Amino acid sequence: MASELPASLDFTPKQIIEWNEGFIAIGIDGELQKLDSNYVQINKPINPFPTPIRNSTIIESKMIVTWIDSELMLARMASFDLTQDFIQGVERSELRVRRTLDRAIHPAGNIWSHVLDAEPLAIDSRNSSFTFVLWRKGIYNMTKDAHEKWRSEEPSWNKLSKYPRAEETVNVIMNEDFVEIWSRGGGLNRYDHENGNLIEQKIIEIDGFLLNVYHHCKNYLLQLNDGYIALFDGENILLKAKLSGPISDAYWSENRQGWYISGWREIIFLSKNEYQRKELVELPVYYDHKRKIALCNDSNWYHVQIKDEEE
């Protein structure tokens, strides 16, 4: 008999991220809501800042978030203590009249907050530090308390410079060995964690362009344009596959040595030796393969079991 599903969310979800005491649900309009380890909602959804969230990462019990409002041409980065409640911020109309730096509005309830002078492209964390990339500014590595450790110039690759947007950062990954910057054209730079020195530069041969990179240890899932994905082991492309459309989330299963993918009205399991697919009516944004439930963009949870999935 199927277990009871978690309650529907009161907003359209964009992402679910895990932390030590449960999960954080992120909405497409910048909502934040805590969920416990069983996806039970804790308090109401809150908008600490009245613009969409661009990206986020969690270090221990601290959540670092970036926001961007393209129309108003403003961006913020702030940190929250997840052991405390989120606090509701101002209405977006306030941002229109508070445009100068000395009167800048910051996300409510922050531990620290900064006005960003460029678009935040990507962010990731490891241990007690995080790395982010600002468009046409560079790479920054900081402690969780916002003390700068190092910075580096915007990554570039000579062979990609002649192609439009090919050098644009699509993700930053802090793995056990390096800080990796991935570009739209398949460029990969690897930097030293401690001082930011460039250790390795390469270009991954891909057909088309890169949209995102998912990562676990030496395992990578590359999201390409036109619904294609590729498995990458850190050095070589292992295989490519064509899905129904873009993907919204993916995570690695250590037991099955493959990726669970929330795709375009489908949940996929993909490894070097297996391919399983379950078609859905709605668009999934998150899948829990242990509980066999998916959260979709209609804010509802559904029972979803992929054929031949382990019990």
C-alpha positions, 0 to 999 in steps of 0.5 A: 500500500502506498504511503501518504503523500506530503501536502501540496505546496502553496507556491510553484516550486523551482527546487528542493535542496537538502540540509542537515535537518530536512529540506528547503523548498525554493519557489520560482518567485523567490519563496523559501520554505522549510520542510522536515525530513518527511517533507512536512511543511514548517511555517509558511513560505516566505519571501525574504527578498522580492525577486527570483532566486538565481542560485543557492548553496548550503554550508552546515546550517548556513544558506547562501542565496543570490537574487537577480531582478533583470528589469530593475538591474539589481542583484543581491547575495545573502546568508541565512541561519537555517536554525532560525525562521525566515523573515518576510521582506519588503514588496517589490515596489520598494526596490523601485524607489530605493536604488542608491547604494546607501539606501539599498534594501537587503534580504530580511533576516540575513546574517550578512548581505552584499549588493552585487554589481554583476549577474551571479552566474553560479555558486557552490560550496565545500567544507567551510567556504563557497565559490561564485562567479560574477558575469564579466567580473571573475571568480570569488572564493569566500568563507561562510562568514563572507571573508574573501580567500581569493579571487581570479579573473573571469575564465577564458579559453582561446579556442572558444573566444570566437564563438558567441557565449561559449566562454560564459559560465554555466556552473561552478563545482567544488569537488574534493580535488579542485574548484571547477568552472564549466562554460557553455562551450564545454570549457573546463578550468580547475583551480586550487581550493586554497589559493585559486591558482589555475591547475588545469584547462581543457575543452570537453568535446561536445556537440552543441552547447552546455546548459548545466553540470550535475556532479557527485565525486568522479561522476558528472551529468552534462546537460546539453541543448536540444534535450541531450545529456552526457555521462562524464567521468572527469576525463572522458564522455562515456555516453550520450542520450536524448531525453524528451526535453530539458531537465530540472534536477538530477542526483547520483545514486551510489547504490545503483551507480547512476543518475535519477533525472527529473526531466520533461514530464518524465523521471529517468534512471540512467547509468552506463548499463541501464536506462529506465523511464517513467512518463508523467503528466506534470513536470517534475522538479524533484524526485525521491527514489527511496520514497518513490515520490516526485514533486511537480511544478503544479505544487503537488507530490505524486507516487512515482516508481520507475520500472525495475527500480529497487525496492 
